[in-house]
Amino acid sequence: MQNTTQQIIVGLDERSYPIDIGAGLLARTPLFEHLPQQILLLSNTVVDPLYGDQVRAQLRHHTVVTHLIEDGEIAKSFANYAAVMDTLIRHNFNRDCAIIALGGGVVGDLAGFVAATYQRGVGFYQIPTTLLAQVDSSVGGKTAINHPGGKNLIGAFYQPQAVLIDTHCLSTLNDRDYACGLAEVVKYGIIADADFFAWLEAHQRELNQRDAAALTYAIQRSCEIKADVVAADEREQSVRALLNLGHTFGHAIEAAHFENWKHGEAVAAGTVIAAYFMHQQNRLSSHDFTRIETLLRQLNLPVRAPEMPLERWQTFMQRDKKVQAGVVRLVLPTAIGKACLEPWSDWQAIGKAIAAMSHSDARSPLL
């Protein structure tokens, strides 16, 4: 693989920003253009020992304070949000500072929410180190922390100034977290690009083997699709909601089985439920449903949800941010490469799909 950098621009007029994708980008000088003097590097206790020193070396001419959080979804908490704010205030960070997120989606979401709210908004830069963060959460400006009542209930739209994706970082990612990222990659093919979905089917073996060329293309195409969607609908008033395929069901799984299921795994199982629901409605062909289920299974993702009473599903799904006037709106595939957002209040029909695609022993095949 050539050491070339691919650049994608998220077009938001004066708030447009680059996504740079390549191997070894953590070694480039400078890491980002026009950084202010004061930098808060936010990372976690797993990623910082791997890449923190390299990033700090690149920032040696800046005043850098590092704040570490624990690994995992539990770290996206109000307590950690307050602790990062305490660090900024204790070190006298002014409004002309920047937050750099070094880590996965949890780090990026927390860092972005801090950047959005500290002194009404400061600089924000993303260095995503997981595949899921590289293709999804680092792009588009969604920032949030969790609440005991549900995921991402406290947050803001706040775009980064730049995103740096070093594909070398994926070499240290465990198999389960890697597969989680592939769930989001597959999502883009389902909702927006039938040719990309077919490419994923043809290259699933290379992706499972982390082939550098295949992986770089998968990241690039995913970011291109997301950048186009964000540019068209930054604040999720229309087409951007399609990026939530599988997420309404998936967030319910995460809320009910928080310690057992990772985000990408829940999204994969939720995507299969959504696809099967449309197949039941005679609006998705049996062939396309099978292709979706098969590809997710081939990429080491769960294709069945854990069993729980429909009332629990309904409770968690009613907290989804797409709910309007008390009615759940679901992102549903109508064909490979096409999806729609529709209101549904027929819980009997939804429950049938959930029951058919659930299993008492549902879990990651990598466990």
N, C-alpha and C positions, 0 to 999 in steps of 0.2 A: 504493500500500500504506500502511495506517495504521501509525503508529509505536506500536504496542501491544506489550506484553510478554506472552508466553505463559509460564505457569509449570507445570511438571510436578514432582510430588513422587515421589522414589524412597522407597517406604515400607519402612523397616528399623527400626521402633520408635525407640529413642533415637538411632539413627544415621541417621535419615531426613534427606534433604537435597533442596534445590530445584535444578531445572534451569530457568534463565531463558533464554528465546529471544526475540530481537527485533533490530530494526535500530538500530544506533548505541548499543548498550549499553555500549561502552567509555567513553562520555562521561558515564555516569550517576554520581552521587555518593550514597552511597559505592559503590564497585565491589562490595564484599561487606560484610555485616554482621559486627561483632564480630571484626575482624582483630586479631591481636596487634601489638605494636610492631615486632618484628623480622620482616622479610620477605626471603626469598630469591626473586628472580624468575629462573626458569629459562626460557631461550628459545634460539633458534638464530640463526645469522648471516644467515639470510634473513628471518625474521619480526621480529626485534628492530628492524632499521632501519625497518620498516613501522609497527609498533604499540608498540614498547617505550617511546618517549618519552611517548606518550599514557597508557599504563598507569602509568608512573612519576609523571607529573603528578597522576594520581588518588590516588597513594600518597604524596604529598609530606609528609604529616604522620607518616609511618612511617619507620623506618630500613630502607632498601632496599639490598640488595646484588644486583647482576645477575651471573649466570653464563651464558655463552653456549657452546653446543656447535655442532659442524658440522651441516650439513643432511644428512638421509638416514638410512637404516636402520643404516648402519655406526656411527652415533653412539650406538646403544643398547648400549654396551659396558661391561665391567667397568672399563676405564681411565677412562671418563667418569664412571661411578658414583663411583669413588674420588676423582676430581678435584673433584666437587661436594661430597663429604664433606670434603675438604681445605679448600674454601672456607668451609663452615659452621664448621669447627673454628677456622680461622685468624681468622675474624671473631667468635669467641666467641658463636655462636648458642646460646641455651639451649633448654630443652625447650618453653618458651612462645614458639614461633616458628611461622612458616608458610611453606610452599613454594607458590608460585604458578606453575603451568605455563602458559606463553604459547607456543602452537605447535600442531603436529600430534600424531599418535599417538606418535611417537618421543619427543618432549619430554614428553608426558604420562605415558608409561610409565616413563621414567627418573625424572621428578620424583616420581611416586607411590611408586616403590620406595625412593627416598631418604627420602621422608617417612615411609614405613612402618618404616624401619630406623634412622634417626638418633635417638639417645637413646630407642630403643624406640617411637618414633612421635610425630610432630608434626603440626601443622595442614597441610592440603592442599586447594588450590583449583585448579580447572581453567578456563582460558580457551582452548578449542580453536579453532584458526584454519583448519583444513581441514575439508572436508565429512565425510571419513571419521572424523576425530576427533569431530566434533560429533554424529554419529549413532551412533557405536559406542564407540571406545576411551575417551572421556572419561567414559562412564557405566558404572557397575557395579563399579568398584574393582579391576579386574585391573591389576596393575603388574608390570613385568618388565624384565630386560635379556637380551640374547642371549648365546649361547655358540657357539664355533666348531662345536660338534656340533649346533646347531639353534636355532630361534627361541624366545624366551620361556622358556628352561629354568630361569632363576633369577628368582624373583619372589615376590609375595605378594598376597593379597587385602587391599586397603586402600581404603576408601571416601573420596571427597573430602567436604569440608564443604559445597561448593556448586559448581555448574557454570554458567558464563556463556557463552552462545552469541550472539555478535554476527554476524548474517548479512551485514553489510557486509564482514566480513573475507574473504568468498568472492570478492569482486570482484578481489582480487589473486592468486587461485589460478590456476595454469596449467591448460590444458584436460585434460591427462593426469591430474593429481592430482584435479581435479574429477570426472572420470569414475570414478576409483577410489572416491570416496565414494558414487557412485550404485550401485556394486556392492553395497555394504552395505545401501543403502536397498532395493534389489530383494530382497535376502535376507529382509528382514522380511516382505514380501508373500508370498514362497514358503513360509515356515515357519509363518506365524501369521495372515495376513489376506488372503483371496482378494479382498475388495473393494478393499483398498489396492493389490494387484497390478494389478487392472483399472484403477484410477485412474492408476497409473503408466503403463500402456499408453496410456491416453487422453491423458495429458499429457507424453509423452516429448519432444515437440517443444519445449514450454515449458521443460521441465527442461534440455534441451540448450542453450536460449537463456538459461538462468539467470533466468527470470522470477521476480520477487521473491515474488509470492503463491504460486506453485506450489512454489517452493523452501522457503519457510517452512512450508507444510503438510507437505511431505515430511519435513523435519527433525522437526517436531512429532510426526507420527504414528510415525516411527521411534523417537524417544525414548520415546513412550508405550508402545510394544510392549516395548522393552528394559527400561524401568522396571518394568513388570508382571512380566517374566520374572525380573529380578534380585530383586525383592521376594519372589517365590515360591521362588527357589532361588539364594541369594546365592553359595554356594560350589560350584556346578556339580555337584551330586549327581544331578540328574535333568534337568528341562526346560531348564535354562540351556545344556546341551550342544548343544541345537538351534541356538543362535546361531552354532555353528561350521560351519554348512553351507558346503561348499566349502573349508573351511580345512585339512582333513587333506591333501587333494590340493594345495591352494594352498601350504601350508608346504613341501611337497616341491619344488614348482617354485621357490619362493624360495631354498631351501637349495641347489639345484643350479644356479640361474641368478640368483644373488644380485644381480649388478650390472645385469641386463637387465630384470628384472620388478619392478614395484611390487606392494605387498600387494593392493590392490583388483583389479588385473589378474589376479593369481594366484588370488584368490578367485573371480573371474568364470569363469575357465577351469576351476577345480575344481568349481564349481557345475554347469557343463555336464556334466562327467564324471559327477558324482553323479546328475544327472537321467537321463543316458543309461544309466547302469548300471541304474537302476530301470526304465527303459523296456525294457531287455534282459530283465529279470526279469519282465516283464509286470505290473509293479506301478505304473507311471506311464504314463498314456495318451500316445499319439503327439501328440495335440493339446496336452496340457500341456507335454510336452517342447519342442515347437516354440515355444510361447508363451515359455517361459523363455529359450531360445536366441535367439529373435528380439528380445526386449526388451533383453537384454544387448548384442546387436549394435547395436541402434538407439541405445543409450546410449554408443557408441564404446568398447566393451570387447572384449577378445579372447575368442573362444568356442572356441578350440583351444589345447591345451597344447603346449609344446615337446616334441619327441621325445627320449626317453632310455630306456635299457634298463629293463625291469621290475624288475630287481634293485636298481637305484638308487632307483626309486620305493619299493620295499619297505623298503629301508634307512632312508630318511627318514621314511616313514609309520610305521614301528615305533617311532620316537622320539616320536610324538604323545602328548600328555598324556591322551588318552582310551583309550589302550591298557590293557587289563586282562588279566593272566595271559598276556601275550605275544600277545594277539589284538587286532587293530585293530577299533575300533568306529567306524562311519561314520554321519554324519548324512545321511539320504537322504530326498528328497521323495517323498511318496506321492500328492500332488495339489497343485494350487495352493492354498496356505493350510494345508497339513498336511505334517509331516515326522516321522521317527522316528529313533531311535538304535539301531543294530543291530551286533552283532559279526559280522565276516566273516573267514574264514580261507581262502576259496576264491580264491587269487591268480590262478588261470587266468581266472575270470570277471571279476575286477577288472581284470586285464591286458587283456582283450578290450575293455572299455569305455575304458580309457586309450588303447589303440592306435587305436581308432576316432575318438576325440576329440582326437588329437594330430596335429601337422603339423610338418614340418621347418622351416618359415618362420613358425611361430606367433609373434606379437608384438602389441603394442598397435597398433590401426589408426591411432592418432594419431602414430606414429613415421614 
